Amino acid sequence: MASESKLQLVCLQDYEEHASKILPPFVLDFYRGGADQEQTLRDNREAFKRWRLMPRVLRGVENRSMATTALGYSVSAPLGIAPTAMQKMAHEDGELATARAAFSEGLVYVLSTVATSTIEEIAAAAPRGNNWFQLYIYKDRQVTVDMVRRAEQANFKALVVTVDTVLLGRRLATERNELSDSGSSTSNTFVSSLFDPSLTWKDIAWLKSITKMPIVVKGILRPDDAELAVQYGVAAIAVSNHGGRQLDGVQATIDALPAIVKQVNGRCEVYVDGGIMQGTDILKALALGARMVFTGRPILWGLAHSGEAGIVNVIRLLKKELDLAMALSGCSTVTDIDRSLVVHQGFFSNM
């Protein structure tokens, strides 16, 4: 059965469809669902189709490399694993499998605050991994301080501060499935009770004052917020709408990306997540100025399929697709990827 499944899984959509058949409905909806009517969830994917590639030819691409750096650390490709909650609902190894897969493939792994494995367990599973920790600044600042100290002691490389969750977005599928029966709703309620609606940019300054770890601010969609992030000294900005799980009706992240890249103008690194389903999506994001993309749900589908091996398969599939997209676009390295490679579909209608 497993070998037959592997033969059939040739793209991320296949992995998602497989997960939809084997995961319990409440788990699938928890992972897959978005906020309210899920307009943003859908548009995160659809928006990539509105950007068209403009490939170069005859550029000698026989020798290619996807290697780059993120916050100064070497990575094998401009691809990272985004934080996703409660991974043991997909597979018994959960986040441990994800950390090991990320390390073996030379990628960044961002551990969710709402994980089913501890910071210390991740450090033990992948002690030399490029592990980052996703952090909320909680009402009880001592809880935040304690998490930061644990991440430091576990040799995590960065803090990814999620700033779009002062309250938890309404997710209808989760409500319909009454996740309290699985324990997940209880966890969400607990985490929600810790969120602090009074947060301001001064809290980023406070966080910088208590740690020397580089800070990535995740959840930026506006250029003026990007400017403030730069002014407050963050190491990187993650253009993100929380996978369409917070405020429904906001821009797709790939559409928000260009204006933020322009505003930042190289003063810090810019990443993007949301809707990545194939190698050409990664290429488009890089062409629009992202240094690296992060993907979340496809990792869960790989995890559900076959644990660590399934995640490795998903990562390698994306790498293979990106390598092919680079070659067919005349790019030998990620530094060859530039804004000229992509144009919005509206360009053609105005010709």
N, C-alpha and C positions, 0 to 999 in steps of 0.2 A: 504493500500500500504506500509506504513512505517513498520507496524508490520510484513508483509510478508517479507520485505527486511531484517529485523532483524533476522528472523528465518533462512534465507539463508546465513547470513554472519558468517562464522565459522573460517575464517582465514584472514590475512591481504590482501591476493590476492583478496578475495571477496570484501573487502572494496574498493580496487583500481578499480576493475571492475565496481562496483556500481558508483563510482565517475566518471568514464569514460563515463557513460551513462547520467549523470545528469548535469555535468558541461559544460558550453560553451566551444567550442574547443580551443579558445585562452587562457582561464583560465587553462584548463587541460594541454595544451602544456607548458604554463609558469611554472606550478608546476612540471610537469613530465619530461620536456626536459633536455637534457644535452648539453655539448659543442660539436661542430663540428659533427663528425660521431657517437658520443655517445659510443665509445668503452669502456671508463672508466665507464660510467654510467651502462652499462650492466655488466661489469666485477666486479663491487662492489658487485653485487648479486651472480654472478657465482662463484666467488672466495671462498665463504663460502662452496660450494659443494666440493671443493678440499681439505678441511680439514675434517678429519674423527674422530669421537669420539671413545674413548677407555674406556668404562664404567667399573667402579668397581661394584662388586656385594656383597651381604650379609653384608651390612654396617649399617643396622639399621637406616632407614631414615624415621621413622614414625613421628618424630617431626622435622619440617623444618622451616627455616626462610631465607628470601631474604634480610633482612635489612642490611644496611651498612652505610658508611658515604662518603660524597664528600666535600672536603675542610673543614672537621670538622663538617659539618652539617649532621644530621641524615636524611636518605632517606629510603623509604620502600622497595626499590629494586635498583639494580645497573643499572638503566634505567633513562635517562633524555630526555627532549624534546628539540630538536635542533632548532636553529633559522631558521624560514622560513618566507619569505616576504609576505606582502599584503594578510593577511588571510581573510579579509572581502570579498574578491572575492569568497571565498568558502562558507561563511555563514555570515549573518549580524552581529553576535556577534564577529566574528574574534578572535583576540588575547585575548579578555576578556574571552571568553569561554575556551581557551587553558590554561590561567593562573588559572582559577577557577578549571579546571579539574586536572591540575598538583598539585595544593594545596590539593584538596580532596583526591588524590591518593598518596600524600606524596612524590612527585617527584620534581626534579629541572626543572624549565622552563627558557629557554634562549630567551629573547625578541629580535627580529631582529631590527637592525637599520632601515631597510626599512619596517616598520610596518604600519598598518592602524589604530593602537591605540597608544596613547602616553605612555610614561613612567609613567606619573602621573595617567592615567586611569588604567594601570595594577596594580599599587600600591593600588588604590581604590578597584579594583575588587578582589584582593588577598593580602590584607595588611599583612598577616602573611605567605605569600608564600615564598618558596625558589627561589626567582626570581634573575636571572643573566641577564646582559645586553651585547649583542653582539655589538662590537664597531669597527669602522674603524678609523684609524688615518688619518684625512683629511689634505688636503693642508693648509687650514685655521685652524691653531692649536686652535684658540679660539673656533671654532665650536666644536672641540673635547673636550676642557676643559668644555664647557657649558654642553655637554651631560654627561660627567663624574659627574659634580656637581649635575645635575638633578637625575642621578641614585643614587648617595650618599644620597641625600635628600629623595628619595623615598624608602630608606632602601633596595636597591638591594644588593645582597650578593657578587657579583663578576663581573669582566669585562672579557668578552670573546673576545679577540682581533683577528680579522680575518686578516691573513697575506698573503693569497694567491691571493689577489685581488688588486694588484697595477693597473691593468687594468681589465675591465670586459671581461670575455670569450665570444666567439661568439656562440650564441645559434640559430641554424638555424630555429627551429620550431617557436621561437619567431619572428624572422624576417619574416618568411612566413605568419604568422598570423597578421602581422602589428599591434602589440599591442598598437601602438599610438592611435588607435581608442578607446581603453578601458581606456587610461590614464596611463597604466602600463609602456609602453615604455618611455613615458615622464618622469616618475619617475626614471626609470633605467638610462636614459640619464643624469638626474640631479645628481643622485648618482655617476655615472661614472665621471662626471665633478669634483667631489670633491676628487676622489682618487688621491693619491700622489705616482707616480712612483719612487720618490727619497728616499723612506723609507729605513732605515737600522736598524740594531739591536740597535743602539744608541737611536732610537725613542722609543724602549721598555723601556730603561733606563729613558728617559724623562717622559714617562707615569707613571712609578713607582714613579717618583719624585713628581708628582702632586696628587697622591691618595694613600690611605692606603688600598684600596680594593684589594683583591687578583686578580692576573692577570692570565688568562688562554690564552695561545697562540694557536690559532686554524688554522690548515692548514699545519702542519708539516708532511713530508713524508720521510725525510732522517735522519739517526742517527747523522750526523755532525750538522745539524740544531737543533736537539734535544739537543745536547751537548751545543750549544750556548744558547738555551733557558734556560737550567739549569744554565749556567754561568751568565746569566742576571737576574736570581732570580725569574723566573716565579713560580707560585704556581702549575700549571698543564699544560700539553701539550695535545691538542686534535689532534690525528692523523686523518687527514681529507683531502679529495680532493674536497671539496665543493660540494659533491654529484654528482661528475662528470660534474660539470657545468663550470669549468674554463679551465684547460689545458687537452685536451683529449690525451689519450695514457699513462697516468701515472699509477702507481701501484694501484691496489685495496687496500683499506685501511687495510683490514684484513691481506693482505700479507705484508704490510709495518710495521704492528704493532710489530711483534716479535723483529726485530732488534732495534727498538726505545726503547722498554721496556728494552732490554739488555743494551743499551747505558745509559739509565737514571739510571738504577740500584737502584730504590727506592728513588732517590733524589727529585722527585716531583711526583705528581699523573699523570697517563696517561689514557686518554679517547680515544674512537674511535667512528666514525660515518660512515655511508655509507653502504647501502645495507641490513640493518637489516630488515628481513621479518618474523622471527619466533623465538621462545624461544631458539631453539638449536643454532641459530646464536649468541645470547647473551652469551650462555654458552661457545661457542668456543672462542669468544672474551675475556671473562674473563679468560679462560684457557690459552690464549696466553699472558696474563698479563695486560689487561685493567682493571682499577678499576671500570669503568662504561662505558656504551655505550649510545649514543644519537641517536634518530630517528627523522626524520623530515617529509618526505612525508606521511607515514602512518597516522600521526596525522592529516594532511590535509584531507585525505580520510575520517577519522572519523568525522572531523568537517563538511565536505560537506554532510555527511549522516544525521546527526542529532545534530549538534552543540556540546555543552558541553557533552551531553549524549553519542554522538558518539565517542568523544575522550576518555571518561571514558571506553567505551566498548573496544576500541582498546588497551588502557593501560592494562585493566584487562585481555584481551586475551593474551597479551604478558607475563604478570605476570603468568598466569595459565600455559602457555606453558613452561616458564622458570622453574617454580616449578616442573612440570612433568619431564622435562629434567634433573633437579638436582636429583630428586628421582631415576630416571632410571640410573643415572650415579654414584650413591652411595654417593651423597653429601647432607648433612643436612643444611649446611650454605655456604655462598659464600666463606668463608675462606677454605672450603674443596676443592674448585675448583683450580686445579693446572695444570701445563704444561703436566703432564702425561696423562691427559684426552683427548688430541688431538694430532693427527699426520697428516702430510701432505700426500696426496695420493701417492706421489712419493716414500714414504717409502716402500709401498707394492710392487711397481714395481722393487725395488732394492733387494728384499728378495730372 
